[in-house]
Amino acid sequence: MIVKPLPKWAMQKYAILWNRFKTQEFNHESASKILKEKNPNLVSVLLNHLKKNGWLIVKLDLNDTRKRVYVLISLEKAVEEISKSLK
């Protein structure tokens, strides 16, 4: 897994999600509620950014495969992976 550092705005949103979900699965709707974001496109941009940079695992919802569920990787794991890439 390749993890890249996040910009400040994404790290702040990651921290909010981490404080609520830790390694629990969550969906787009619950992320929107926790982030208090009314524009679903902004939440999609964040989730895509986290996924693209290795901070988020995306799975299919077992009940409805049109939907996705998300799992955050821990800050410790992310830092470990980033430090490996610097060697």
C-alpha positions as CSV (number, residue, x, y, z in Angstrom):
1,M,0.0,0.0,0.0
2,I,1.3,3.4,-0.9
3,V,0.4,6.2,1.5
4,K,1.1,9.8,0.6
5,P,1.0,12.9,3.0
6,L,-2.3,14.8,3.0
7,P,-2.8,18.5,2.6
8,K,-4.0,20.3,5.7
9,W,-7.7,20.5,4.7
10,A,-7.9,16.8,4.1
11,M,-6.0,16.0,7.3
12,Q,-8.4,18.1,9.3
13,K,-11.4,16.2,7.8
14,Y,-9.6,12.8,8.3
15,A,-9.2,13.7,12.0
16,I,-12.9,14.4,12.4
17,L,-13.8,11.1,10.7
18,W,-11.1,9.2,12.7
19,N,-12.4,10.6,16.0
20,R,-15.9,9.2,15.2
21,F,-15.3,6.0,13.3
22,K,-11.7,4.8,14.0
23,T,-11.5,1.5,12.0
24,Q,-15.3,1.0,11.8
25,E,-17.0,0.9,8.4
26,F,-19.0,4.0,7.5
27,N,-20.9,5.2,4.4
28,H,-21.1,8.5,2.5
29,E,-24.2,9.6,4.3
30,S,-22.7,9.1,7.8
31,A,-19.5,10.9,6.7
32,S,-21.6,13.8,5.5
33,K,-23.4,14.0,8.8
34,I,-20.2,13.9,10.9
35,L,-18.5,16.5,8.7
36,K,-21.7,18.6,8.8
37,E,-21.3,19.0,5.0
38,K,-24.5,19.6,3.1
39,N,-22.9,19.4,-0.3
40,P,-22.4,15.6,-1.1
41,N,-20.0,16.5,-3.9
42,L,-17.5,17.9,-1.4
43,V,-17.7,14.7,0.7
44,S,-17.1,12.7,-2.5
45,V,-14.1,14.8,-3.3
46,L,-12.7,14.2,0.2
47,L,-13.3,10.5,0.2
48,N,-11.7,10.2,-3.3
49,H,-8.7,12.2,-2.1
50,L,-8.3,10.0,1.0
51,K,-8.6,6.8,-1.2
52,K,-6.2,8.1,-3.8
53,N,-3.6,8.9,-1.2
54,G,-3.9,5.6,0.6
55,W,-5.7,6.8,3.8
56,L,-9.0,5.0,3.0
57,I,-10.1,1.5,2.0
58,V,-13.2,1.3,-0.1
59,K,-15.4,-1.8,-0.1
60,L,-18.8,-2.7,-1.7
61,D,-21.8,-2.7,0.6
62,L,-22.8,-6.3,1.1
63,N,-26.5,-5.3,1.2
64,D,-26.4,-3.1,-1.9
65,T,-23.4,-3.4,-4.3
66,R,-24.2,-0.1,-5.9
67,K,-23.1,1.6,-2.6
68,R,-19.7,1.8,-1.0
69,V,-18.5,1.5,2.6
70,Y,-15.3,3.0,3.8
71,V,-12.7,2.2,6.4
72,L,-10.0,4.6,7.5
73,I,-6.4,3.4,8.0
74,S,-4.9,4.5,11.3
75,L,-2.6,7.5,11.5
76,E,0.1,5.1,12.9
77,K,-0.2,2.8,9.8
78,A,-0.1,5.8,7.5
79,V,3.0,7.3,9.1
80,E,4.7,3.9,9.0
81,E,4.0,3.5,5.3
82,I,5.1,7.1,4.5
83,S,8.3,6.6,6.4
84,K,9.0,3.3,4.4
85,S,8.6,5.2,1.2
86,L,11.2,7.8,2.3
87,K,14.0,5.2,2.8
